[in-house]
Amino acid sequence: MQKQLKSKTWILTISLILVILAHGVPAKSSSSDVILVPRDYAGIQQAIDRANSGDTIEVASGTYHEELKITKSLRLVGEGINKTVVSESGTVVFVDADNVEIRGLSVRDGTYGIFLSYCQNALLRDNEMSNNRWNFGVWGASVSEFIHDIDSSNKVDGKTLYYWTNRNGGQVPKDAGYVALVNSTGVIVKDATLTSNEQGVLLVSTTNSVVENVTAYGNDEGIDSRWSSNNTIKSSRFHTINWRAFYLDQSHNNSIYENTVFNSKYGLLVQNSAGNTFYHNNIVNNIDQVYTDLSPNSWCNDELEEGNYWSDYAGEDLNGDGVGDTSTPWEGLDHFPLMQLRDFEPPRPMAGLDKTAFKDLTTVFTADESYDDAGISEFSWSFGDGATENGREVSHTYAEVGNYTVTLTVVDLAGKSGSDTLRVTVVEPPPVLTWWIVVLGLAAGGILLASLFFWKSKFSKKGK
């Protein structure tokens, strides 16, 4: 009997060894692993560090307070917008590896949301970037490092991220929050307001396209054009930019006119770019108005003999024709500097639609739809209850129920002003807390009744 048992034991042992040899011992990080957070690792970065190239990291619903640095090709997959949230104060998701996929994440509260740095072929789907100083950005040293697969399912502060590659024709929809054109031709970008990203508009290896009536503000760069030629950039406003409001690098034969560049660190920065024409632009109150390097360009309309308006021009108009005659060429560039800022109409303020607000809860007001051909420099709000606030987007809390008239007043760079109003009806907030109390009370009552029934049944059986 013992011999038979020993024989069976040996057979089972040998069989188990053969199975292990045939199928292999499961490893934590093989080339095709799926790693689960937080089941396998508590943090996302910990999972990234332990993963191999080609792995998939699936992140469950929840809020993860960490900065992520992805330095290998992998898939990072959340459960969806507002479900898997990554929130931190620095660069929340930094990618410097090729062939990285990011899907189904909400990325919030950082300096940068998602930043693609010197990498190729990133794939982004169904991500939300919000409340970051700069929600999205991409950087590279060659055209190939700007080739990515990023579709319109990605959002920046609720607006659509349009990252178009290899497009021929078409117009970018007006709901854009970020625009990139890469290896494209004949595309129109028009009537968009772009804010809080690394670039407002990014042109890479793009030709024969038009950027018109675009407002870009609060970005690290306003418009960034690289290896792009024969484009027209007109009637747009680039302002309150952290770094470069208007940047050209190795971009040739572009027409740039009737734009306003103001209140930024660098107004116009042009390098290694030739044959471009700048005229009838307003360059106003930038820390460095213009910088050029190895860039022979024209800074006037030769036929009209008119150049650009510079807020710091210190020359004189000797013959009263509206063009400066002394201290030229201004900045060593402009032979016909204009004496007056080009502004043909008063601003059109847009306070928004009438709305209902709740007492003691914050209500947001935005003037994003306001327009001026030269650019708006001041936004002032009066909330109808004695309180005021300045800014393009502001918030206010009403302490009393009632009807209030909110007034928005804007002032453009030429000093022209305009006002618009909206009506706010303030009501008591819904009794959310009361319903929770009712639900909790019913639940507690149910538990109590169930307990009484249980003990009553138990004692009744004992009595039998």
TIMAR-344518 format. One record per residue (C-alpha): x, y, z; residue in three letters; residue number from 1. Coordinates in Angstrom, 3 decimals. Example, Ala and Ser with C-alpha at 12.3 -4.5 7.8 and 13.67 -1.06 7.14 Angstrom:
<bafis>
{{12.300 -4.500 7.800} "ALA" 1}
{{13.670 -1.060 7.140} "SER" 2}
</bafis>
This chain:
<bafis>
{{0.000 0.000 0.000} "MET" 1}
{{2.826 2.397 0.924} "GLN" 2}
{{4.665 1.577 -2.327} "LYS" 3}
{{1.547 2.418 -4.309} "GLN" 4}
{{1.204 5.778 -2.509} "LEU" 5}
{{4.861 6.609 -3.105} "LYS" 6}
{{4.500 5.668 -6.746} "SER" 7}
{{1.442 7.927 -7.178} "LYS" 8}
{{3.231 10.781 -5.380} "THR" 9}
{{6.210 10.546 -7.712} "TRP" 10}
{{3.916 10.460 -10.747} "ILE" 11}
{{2.077 13.615 -9.581} "LEU" 12}
{{5.365 15.408 -8.834} "THR" 13}
{{6.851 14.597 -12.224} "ILE" 14}
{{3.596 15.637 -13.946} "SER" 15}
{{3.622 18.978 -12.135} "LEU" 16}
{{7.254 19.622 -13.143} "ILE" 17}
{{6.443 18.830 -16.774} "LEU" 18}
{{3.469 21.250 -16.724} "VAL" 19}
{{5.650 24.027 -15.262} "ILE" 20}
{{8.368 23.409 -17.833} "LEU" 21}
{{5.823 23.423 -20.662} "ALA" 22}
{{3.992 26.600 -19.626} "HIS" 23}
{{6.584 28.464 -17.637} "GLY" 24}
{{6.361 30.058 -14.191} "VAL" 25}
{{4.187 33.212 -14.286} "PRO" 26}
{{6.386 36.296 -13.947} "ALA" 27}
{{5.274 39.610 -12.560} "LYS" 28}
{{6.521 41.554 -15.579} "SER" 29}
{{6.725 39.673 -18.855} "SER" 30}
{{6.528 41.323 -22.255} "SER" 31}
{{2.758 40.865 -22.427} "SER" 32}
{{1.744 41.327 -18.810} "ASP" 33}
{{-1.356 43.126 -17.641} "VAL" 34}
{{-0.580 44.882 -14.358} "ILE" 35}
{{-3.487 45.973 -12.178} "LEU" 36}
{{-3.443 49.053 -9.947} "VAL" 37}
{{-4.057 48.976 -7.042} "PRO" 38}
{{-4.263 45.153 -6.881} "ARG" 39}
{{-0.675 44.456 -7.925} "ASP" 40}
{{0.831 47.808 -6.934} "TYR" 41}
{{-0.652 50.557 -4.801} "ALA" 42}
{{0.639 53.373 -7.045} "GLY" 43}
{{0.693 53.927 -10.791} "ILE" 44}
{{4.348 55.039 -10.907} "GLN" 45}
{{5.354 51.944 -8.991} "GLN" 46}
{{3.634 49.837 -11.639} "ALA" 47}
{{5.330 51.825 -14.431} "ILE" 48}
{{8.745 51.297 -12.850} "ASP" 49}
{{8.213 47.529 -12.583} "ARG" 50}
{{6.638 47.092 -16.024} "ALA" 51}
{{8.439 45.954 -19.150} "ASN" 52}
{{8.018 47.486 -22.590} "SER" 53}
{{4.784 46.253 -24.101} "GLY" 54}
{{3.000 45.801 -20.796} "ASP" 55}
{{-0.475 47.116 -20.092} "THR" 56}
{{-1.194 48.901 -16.814} "ILE" 57}
{{-4.883 48.985 -15.968} "GLU" 58}
{{-5.790 51.512 -13.294} "VAL" 59}
{{-9.008 51.089 -11.331} "ALA" 60}
{{-11.381 53.925 -10.490} "SER" 61}
{{-10.122 56.266 -7.808} "GLY" 62}
{{-7.974 59.358 -7.309} "THR" 63}
{{-4.211 58.900 -7.432} "TYR" 64}
{{-2.059 61.740 -6.114} "HIS" 65}
{{1.209 61.244 -7.953} "GLU" 66}
{{3.346 62.477 -10.846} "GLU" 67}
{{3.863 59.909 -13.584} "LEU" 68}
{{6.993 59.615 -15.733} "LYS" 69}
{{6.727 57.119 -18.575} "ILE" 70}
{{10.108 56.135 -20.002} "THR" 71}
{{9.180 52.891 -21.783} "LYS" 72}
{{6.652 51.808 -24.397} "SER" 73}
{{3.503 50.662 -22.596} "LEU" 74}
{{-0.263 51.072 -22.349} "ARG" 75}
{{-1.717 53.064 -19.440} "LEU" 76}
{{-5.461 52.467 -19.295} "VAL" 77}
{{-7.924 53.962 -16.824} "GLY" 78}
{{-11.607 53.197 -16.377} "GLU" 79}
{{-12.703 56.471 -17.939} "GLY" 80}
{{-13.049 60.201 -17.475} "ILE" 81}
{{-14.061 61.167 -13.915} "ASN" 82}
{{-13.432 57.579 -12.838} "LYS" 83}
{{-9.659 57.196 -12.905} "THR" 84}
{{-8.243 60.542 -11.775} "VAL" 85}
{{-4.549 61.433 -11.546} "VAL" 86}
{{-3.968 64.686 -9.675} "SER" 87}
{{-0.720 66.331 -8.600} "GLU" 88}
{{0.925 69.743 -8.520} "SER" 89}
{{3.813 69.204 -10.975} "GLY" 90}
{{3.824 67.574 -14.412} "THR" 91}
{{1.112 64.985 -13.903} "VAL" 92}
{{1.909 62.722 -16.893} "VAL" 93}
{{5.314 63.122 -18.586} "PHE" 94}
{{6.091 60.915 -21.586} "VAL" 95}
{{9.535 60.579 -23.177} "ASP" 96}
{{9.260 57.116 -24.726} "ALA" 97}
{{7.972 56.102 -28.146} "ASP" 98}
{{4.766 54.113 -28.724} "ASN" 99}
{{3.023 54.970 -25.462} "VAL" 100}
{{-0.757 54.667 -25.202} "GLU" 101}
{{-2.762 56.630 -22.631} "ILE" 102}
{{-6.472 56.005 -22.395} "ARG" 103}
{{-9.361 56.787 -20.072} "GLY" 104}
{{-7.713 59.165 -17.572} "LEU" 105}
{{-8.698 62.444 -15.953} "SER" 106}
{{-5.500 64.438 -15.418} "VAL" 107}
{{-5.869 67.416 -13.110} "ARG" 108}
{{-4.399 70.171 -10.972} "ASP" 109}
{{-0.813 70.134 -12.250} "GLY" 110}
{{1.584 72.553 -13.860} "THR" 111}
{{1.326 70.347 -16.953} "TYR" 112}
{{-1.404 67.791 -17.549} "GLY" 113}
{{-0.035 65.464 -20.249} "ILE" 114}
{{3.295 66.428 -21.826} "PHE" 115}
{{4.863 64.503 -24.727} "LEU" 116}
{{8.602 65.178 -24.844} "SER" 117}
{{10.881 64.183 -27.744} "TYR" 118}
{{8.949 61.001 -28.474} "CYS" 119}
{{7.050 59.477 -31.389} "GLN" 120}
{{3.779 57.704 -32.057} "ASN" 121}
{{1.942 58.352 -28.803} "ALA" 122}
{{-1.714 57.307 -28.861} "LEU" 123}
{{-4.213 59.232 -26.715} "LEU" 124}
{{-7.879 58.316 -26.381} "ARG" 125}
{{-10.697 59.442 -24.088} "ASP" 126}
{{-8.593 61.554 -21.736} "ASN" 127}
{{-9.597 64.712 -19.917} "GLU" 128}
{{-7.049 67.347 -18.900} "MET" 129}
{{-8.457 70.071 -16.658} "SER" 130}
{{-7.461 72.679 -14.110} "ASN" 131}
{{-3.789 72.382 -15.012} "ASN" 132}
{{-1.820 75.535 -15.691} "ARG" 133}
{{-1.044 74.020 -19.088} "TRP" 134}
{{-3.275 71.075 -19.869} "ASN" 135}
{{-1.500 69.588 -22.872} "PHE" 136}
{{1.792 70.043 -24.656} "GLY" 137}
{{4.143 68.374 -27.098} "VAL" 138}
{{7.811 69.054 -27.802} "TRP" 139}
{{10.353 67.720 -30.252} "GLY" 140}
{{13.462 68.431 -32.312} "ALA" 141}
{{12.262 66.904 -35.581} "SER" 142}
{{8.997 66.479 -37.459} "VAL" 143}
{{8.835 62.795 -36.509} "SER" 144}
{{8.708 63.746 -32.832} "GLU" 145}
{{5.434 65.562 -33.484} "PHE" 146}
{{3.764 62.593 -35.193} "ILE" 147}
{{1.172 61.235 -32.763} "HIS" 148}
{{-2.281 59.656 -32.904} "ASP" 149}
{{-4.451 61.948 -30.788} "ILE" 150}
{{-8.140 62.105 -31.670} "ASP" 151}
{{-10.977 64.411 -30.685} "SER" 152}
{{-12.079 62.191 -27.785} "SER" 153}
{{-9.441 64.048 -25.736} "ASN" 154}
{{-10.546 67.216 -23.930} "LYS" 155}
{{-8.821 70.221 -22.388} "VAL" 156}
{{-10.923 72.108 -19.833} "ASP" 157}
{{-14.014 70.646 -21.480} "GLY" 158}
{{-13.063 71.724 -25.019} "LYS" 159}
{{-11.853 69.488 -27.828} "THR" 160}
{{-8.189 68.809 -28.530} "LEU" 161}
{{-7.616 68.789 -32.296} "TYR" 162}
{{-4.279 67.213 -33.229} "TYR" 163}
{{-4.394 66.812 -36.999} "TRP" 164}
{{-1.659 64.991 -38.906} "THR" 165}
{{-1.392 64.429 -42.648} "ASN" 166}
{{-4.534 66.471 -43.400} "ARG" 167}
{{-5.291 67.955 -46.785} "ASN" 168}
{{-7.936 70.659 -46.485} "GLY" 169}
{{-10.712 71.110 -43.957} "GLY" 170}
{{-11.524 73.554 -41.166} "GLN" 171}
{{-10.884 72.933 -37.492} "VAL" 172}
{{-14.204 73.110 -35.577} "PRO" 173}
{{-14.804 76.187 -33.440} "LYS" 174}
{{-15.091 74.196 -30.206} "ASP" 175}
{{-11.302 73.725 -30.223} "ALA" 176}
{{-9.363 74.099 -26.993} "GLY" 177}
{{-6.012 73.215 -28.584} "TYR" 178}
{{-4.967 73.014 -32.244} "VAL" 179}
{{-1.998 71.250 -33.839} "ALA" 180}
{{-1.476 70.823 -37.589} "LEU" 181}
{{1.351 68.437 -38.479} "VAL" 182}
{{2.351 67.474 -42.019} "ASN" 183}
{{-0.797 69.180 -43.262} "SER" 184}
{{-1.796 71.554 -46.036} "THR" 185}
{{-4.759 73.750 -46.909} "GLY" 186}
{{-6.310 73.727 -43.411} "VAL" 187}
{{-8.256 76.651 -41.895} "ILE" 188}
{{-8.181 77.490 -38.173} "VAL" 189}
{{-10.759 80.195 -37.515} "LYS" 190}
{{-12.839 81.746 -34.702} "ASP" 191}
{{-11.279 79.682 -31.907} "ALA" 192}
{{-10.345 80.634 -28.344} "THR" 193}
{{-7.385 78.613 -27.100} "LEU" 194}
{{-6.079 78.778 -23.563} "THR" 195}
{{-4.103 76.982 -20.854} "SER" 196}
{{-1.872 74.719 -22.944} "ASN" 197}
{{1.790 74.581 -23.943} "GLU" 198}
{{0.815 76.021 -27.334} "GLN" 199}
{{-2.412 77.624 -28.475} "GLY" 200}
{{-1.727 76.807 -32.135} "VAL" 201}
{{1.072 74.464 -33.228} "LEU" 202}
{{2.113 74.319 -36.894} "LEU" 203}
{{4.681 71.661 -37.836} "VAL" 204}
{{5.631 71.002 -41.453} "SER" 205}
{{2.378 72.646 -42.536} "THR" 206}
{{1.813 74.691 -45.684} "THR" 207}
{{-0.814 76.840 -47.413} "ASN" 208}
{{-3.005 77.046 -44.316} "SER" 209}
{{-4.810 79.944 -42.644} "VAL" 210}
{{-5.051 80.994 -39.008} "VAL" 211}
{{-7.690 83.718 -38.686} "GLU" 212}
{{-9.552 85.413 -35.844} "ASN" 213}
{{-8.004 83.181 -33.209} "VAL" 214}
{{-7.560 84.291 -29.616} "THR" 215}
{{-4.828 82.512 -27.689} "ALA" 216}
{{-4.074 83.538 -24.116} "TYR" 217}
{{-2.769 82.028 -20.897} "GLY" 218}
{{-0.637 79.485 -22.773} "ASN" 219}
{{3.110 78.949 -22.518} "ASP" 220}
{{3.242 79.846 -26.233} "GLU" 221}
{{0.618 81.566 -28.344} "GLY" 222}
{{1.461 80.224 -31.801} "ILE" 223}
{{4.454 77.991 -32.540} "ASP" 224}
{{5.396 77.494 -36.208} "SER" 225}
{{8.206 75.104 -37.194} "ARG" 226}
{{9.274 73.993 -40.669} "TRP" 227}
{{6.050 75.578 -41.972} "SER" 228}
{{5.753 77.800 -45.024} "SER" 229}
{{3.351 79.775 -47.202} "ASN" 230}
{{0.764 80.138 -44.449} "ASN" 231}
{{-1.354 83.175 -43.570} "THR" 232}
{{-1.790 84.267 -39.953} "ILE" 233}
{{-4.120 87.226 -39.642} "LYS" 234}
{{-6.626 89.130 -37.500} "SER" 235}
{{-5.742 87.139 -34.376} "SER" 236}
{{-4.803 87.979 -30.810} "ARG" 237}
{{-1.984 86.372 -28.810} "PHE" 238}
{{-1.683 87.724 -25.304} "HIS" 239}
{{-0.848 87.090 -21.675} "THR" 240}
{{1.567 84.382 -22.790} "ILE" 241}
{{4.084 83.016 -20.313} "ASN" 242}
{{6.926 82.629 -22.824} "TRP" 243}
{{6.666 83.216 -26.583} "ARG" 244}
{{3.505 84.780 -27.958} "ALA" 245}
{{4.494 84.377 -31.605} "PHE" 246}
{{7.309 82.006 -32.578} "TYR" 247}
{{8.697 81.121 -36.009} "LEU" 248}
{{11.533 78.646 -36.503} "ASP" 249}
{{12.636 77.488 -39.960} "GLN" 250}
{{9.336 78.804 -41.318} "SER" 251}
{{9.436 80.731 -44.583} "HIS" 252}
{{7.302 82.915 -46.850} "ASN" 253}
{{4.411 83.335 -44.427} "ASN" 254}
{{2.098 86.381 -44.390} "SER" 255}
{{1.490 87.771 -40.903} "ILE" 256}
{{-0.755 90.811 -40.633} "TYR" 257}
{{-3.452 92.559 -38.564} "GLU" 258}
{{-2.621 90.561 -35.434} "ASN" 259}
{{-2.193 91.874 -31.909} "THR" 260}
{{0.546 90.520 -29.658} "VAL" 261}
{{0.499 91.929 -26.137} "PHE" 262}
{{1.303 91.492 -22.448} "ASN" 263}
{{3.672 88.554 -22.938} "SER" 264}
{{7.306 87.748 -22.163} "LYS" 265}
{{8.421 87.608 -25.798} "TYR" 266}
{{6.147 89.256 -28.356} "GLY" 267}
{{7.666 88.080 -31.650} "LEU" 268}
{{10.553 85.609 -31.693} "LEU" 269}
{{11.783 84.706 -35.175} "VAL" 270}
{{14.794 82.531 -35.945} "GLN" 271}
{{16.160 80.790 -39.022} "ASN" 272}
{{13.130 82.008 -40.988} "SER" 273}
{{13.196 84.053 -44.192} "ALA" 274}
{{10.831 85.661 -46.664} "GLY" 275}
{{8.058 86.303 -44.139} "ASN" 276}
{{6.052 89.544 -44.267} "THR" 277}
{{4.884 91.321 -41.100} "PHE" 278}
{{2.662 94.394 -41.364} "TYR" 279}
{{-0.293 96.132 -39.668} "HIS" 280}
{{0.352 94.164 -36.465} "ASN" 281}
{{0.048 95.648 -32.971} "ASN" 282}
{{3.002 94.757 -30.739} "ILE" 283}
{{2.071 96.075 -27.315} "VAL" 284}
{{3.575 95.974 -23.815} "ASN" 285}
{{5.606 92.788 -24.111} "ASN" 286}
{{8.703 92.445 -21.937} "ILE" 287}
{{10.755 91.799 -25.104} "ASP" 288}
{{8.812 93.151 -28.062} "GLN" 289}
{{10.774 91.340 -30.769} "VAL" 290}
{{13.842 89.157 -31.222} "TYR" 291}
{{15.170 87.902 -34.551} "THR" 292}
{{18.126 85.723 -35.457} "ASP" 293}
{{19.311 84.757 -38.941} "LEU" 294}
{{15.939 85.853 -40.310} "SER" 295}
{{15.809 88.295 -43.250} "PRO" 296}
{{12.131 89.252 -43.427} "ASN" 297}
{{9.989 92.211 -44.481} "SER" 298}
{{8.437 94.272 -41.680} "TRP" 299}
{{6.136 96.423 -43.779} "CYS" 300}
{{3.716 96.466 -46.671} "ASN" 301}
{{5.924 97.837 -49.443} "ASP" 302}
{{3.013 99.076 -51.560} "GLU" 303}
{{1.414 101.030 -48.698} "LEU" 304}
{{4.719 101.899 -47.025} "GLU" 305}
{{3.176 100.977 -43.683} "GLU" 306}
{{4.653 98.734 -41.059} "GLY" 307}
{{3.519 97.774 -37.559} "ASN" 308}
{{2.440 99.563 -34.387} "TYR" 309}
{{4.969 99.298 -31.551} "TRP" 310}
{{3.817 100.523 -28.141} "SER" 311}
{{7.367 101.598 -27.271} "ASP" 312}
{{8.156 103.428 -30.500} "TYR" 313}
{{9.879 106.653 -29.521} "ALA" 314}
{{10.105 108.415 -32.901} "GLY" 315}
{{8.078 111.216 -34.500} "GLU" 316}
{{5.726 111.615 -37.447} "ASP" 317}
{{7.105 114.697 -39.172} "LEU" 318}
{{4.579 114.959 -41.999} "ASN" 319}
{{1.370 113.795 -40.273} "GLY" 320}
{{0.784 110.721 -42.441} "ASP" 321}
{{0.505 108.364 -39.459} "GLY" 322}
{{3.911 106.774 -40.080} "VAL" 323}
{{6.999 107.454 -37.996} "GLY" 324}
{{9.849 109.263 -39.713} "ASP" 325}
{{12.550 109.251 -37.044} "THR" 326}
{{14.313 106.497 -35.118} "SER" 327}
{{13.872 104.120 -38.022} "THR" 328}
{{14.148 101.320 -38.753} "PRO" 329}
{{12.586 100.688 -35.344} "TRP" 330}
{{14.121 97.672 -33.591} "GLU" 331}
{{16.421 97.575 -36.609} "GLY" 332}
{{13.515 96.094 -38.585} "LEU" 333}
{{10.539 98.362 -39.279} "ASP" 334}
{{11.144 101.296 -41.673} "HIS" 335}
{{7.517 102.489 -41.469} "PHE" 336}
{{6.359 102.166 -37.831} "PRO" 337}
{{2.743 103.202 -37.279} "LEU" 338}
{{1.921 106.006 -34.870} "MET" 339}
{{-1.501 104.686 -33.807} "GLN" 340}
{{-2.662 101.286 -32.647} "LEU" 341}
{{-4.805 99.652 -35.315} "ARG" 342}
{{-8.287 99.330 -33.838} "ASP" 343}
{{-11.317 99.817 -36.063} "PHE" 344}
{{-14.261 99.052 -33.787} "GLU" 345}
{{-15.250 99.116 -30.120} "PRO" 346}
{{-15.131 95.847 -28.181} "PRO" 347}
{{-18.110 93.509 -28.169} "ARG" 348}
{{-18.544 92.249 -24.598} "PRO" 349}
{{-20.435 88.981 -24.045} "MET" 350}
{{-21.434 88.345 -20.446} "ALA" 351}
{{-23.250 85.109 -21.275} "GLY" 352}
{{-26.809 83.844 -21.002} "LEU" 353}
{{-29.151 84.482 -18.086} "ASP" 354}
{{-28.713 81.846 -15.405} "LYS" 355}
{{-30.006 80.454 -12.132} "THR" 356}
{{-27.651 80.318 -9.157} "ALA" 357}
{{-27.930 78.828 -5.681} "PHE" 358}
{{-27.642 80.874 -2.534} "LYS" 359}
{{-24.311 80.402 -0.680} "ASP" 360}
{{-22.852 78.372 -3.574} "LEU" 361}
{{-20.219 79.594 -6.043} "THR" 362}
{{-21.296 80.630 -9.544} "THR" 363}
{{-18.787 81.066 -12.385} "VAL" 364}
{{-18.975 83.881 -14.950} "PHE" 365}
{{-16.863 83.949 -18.119} "THR" 366}
{{-16.288 86.536 -20.820} "ALA" 367}
{{-14.649 84.128 -23.283} "ASP" 368}
{{-17.049 85.052 -26.083} "GLU" 369}
{{-16.161 88.755 -25.879} "SER" 370}
{{-14.367 90.114 -28.943} "TYR" 371}
{{-12.262 93.032 -30.087} "ASP" 372}
{{-10.245 93.326 -33.272} "ASP" 373}
{{-7.203 94.686 -31.421} "ALA" 374}
{{-7.578 92.855 -28.129} "GLY" 375}
{{-9.271 93.357 -24.766} "ILE" 376}
{{-7.057 94.443 -21.895} "SER" 377}
{{-9.588 94.798 -19.035} "GLU" 378}
{{-12.596 92.767 -17.851} "PHE" 379}
{{-14.672 94.188 -14.978} "SER" 380}
{{-17.728 92.536 -13.394} "TRP" 381}
{{-20.418 94.032 -11.175} "SER" 382}
{{-22.642 91.349 -9.644} "PHE" 383}
{{-25.631 93.499 -8.684} "GLY" 384}
{{-25.228 92.993 -4.934} "ASP" 385}
{{-22.473 95.566 -4.439} "GLY" 386}
{{-19.605 93.177 -5.164} "ALA" 387}
{{-17.192 93.536 -8.085} "THR" 388}
{{-14.382 91.462 -9.604} "GLU" 389}
{{-11.833 91.801 -12.412} "ASN" 390}
{{-10.860 89.050 -14.843} "GLY" 391}
{{-11.893 87.152 -17.931} "ARG" 392}
{{-13.324 84.363 -15.759} "GLU" 393}
{{-14.508 85.068 -12.215} "VAL" 394}
{{-16.644 83.465 -9.549} "SER" 395}
{{-19.111 84.898 -7.053} "HIS" 396}
{{-21.290 83.696 -4.183} "THR" 397}
{{-24.658 85.302 -3.490} "TYR" 398}
{{-25.744 85.499 0.140} "ALA" 399}
{{-29.430 86.258 -0.477} "GLU" 400}
{{-32.217 84.897 -2.668} "VAL" 401}
{{-33.364 87.327 -5.352} "GLY" 402}
{{-32.897 88.661 -8.880} "ASN" 403}
{{-29.626 90.347 -9.794} "TYR" 404}
{{-28.325 92.138 -12.892} "THR" 405}
{{-24.686 91.320 -13.615} "VAL" 406}
{{-22.750 93.826 -15.727} "THR" 407}
{{-19.591 93.052 -17.671} "LEU" 408}
{{-17.503 96.012 -18.853} "THR" 409}
{{-14.509 95.508 -21.141} "VAL" 410}
{{-11.828 97.933 -22.324} "VAL" 411}
{{-9.673 97.332 -25.402} "ASP" 412}
{{-6.059 98.334 -26.000} "LEU" 413}
{{-7.162 101.586 -27.640} "ALA" 414}
{{-9.165 102.572 -24.549} "GLY" 415}
{{-12.570 101.904 -26.109} "LYS" 416}
{{-15.105 100.247 -23.814} "SER" 417}
{{-18.387 98.377 -23.961} "GLY" 418}
{{-20.788 96.674 -21.536} "SER" 419}
{{-23.149 93.716 -21.510} "ASP" 420}
{{-25.519 92.370 -18.865} "THR" 421}
{{-27.107 89.118 -17.812} "LEU" 422}
{{-29.787 88.311 -15.247} "ARG" 423}
{{-29.118 85.954 -12.366} "VAL" 424}
{{-31.956 84.403 -10.369} "THR" 425}
{{-30.707 83.210 -6.981} "VAL" 426}
{{-32.719 80.476 -5.257} "VAL" 427}
{{-32.333 78.253 -2.229} "GLU" 428}
{{-30.226 75.151 -2.930} "PRO" 429}
{{-32.114 71.831 -3.207} "PRO" 430}
{{-32.487 69.946 0.092} "PRO" 431}
{{-29.856 67.349 -0.741} "VAL" 432}
{{-28.949 66.858 2.919} "LEU" 433}
{{-32.569 66.152 3.865} "THR" 434}
{{-32.803 63.295 1.375} "TRP" 435}
{{-29.605 61.772 2.704} "TRP" 436}
{{-31.036 61.882 6.203} "ILE" 437}
{{-34.210 60.164 4.977} "VAL" 438}
{{-32.225 57.464 3.177} "VAL" 439}
{{-29.989 56.850 6.176} "LEU" 440}
{{-33.016 56.782 8.468} "GLY" 441}
{{-34.804 54.202 6.312} "LEU" 442}
{{-31.645 52.087 6.143} "ALA" 443}
{{-31.195 52.204 9.919} "ALA" 444}
{{-34.862 51.357 10.453} "GLY" 445}
{{-34.564 48.396 8.100} "GLY" 446}
{{-31.548 47.060 9.960} "ILE" 447}
{{-33.341 47.455 13.290} "LEU" 448}
{{-36.458 45.604 12.077} "LEU" 449}
{{-34.347 42.819 10.610} "ALA" 450}
{{-32.492 42.432 13.915} "SER" 451}
{{-35.723 42.290 15.911} "LEU" 452}
{{-37.150 39.669 13.544} "PHE" 453}
{{-33.965 37.599 13.814} "PHE" 454}
{{-33.932 37.564 17.625} "TRP" 455}
{{-37.682 36.975 17.831} "LYS" 456}
{{-37.336 33.946 15.552} "SER" 457}
{{-34.420 32.657 17.600} "LYS" 458}
{{-36.279 32.893 20.931} "PHE" 459}
{{-39.420 31.365 19.421} "SER" 460}
{{-37.413 28.258 18.366} "LYS" 461}
{{-35.979 27.962 21.880} "LYS" 462}
{{-39.476 28.104 23.349} "GLY" 463}
{{-40.505 25.142 21.187} "LYS" 464}
</bafis>
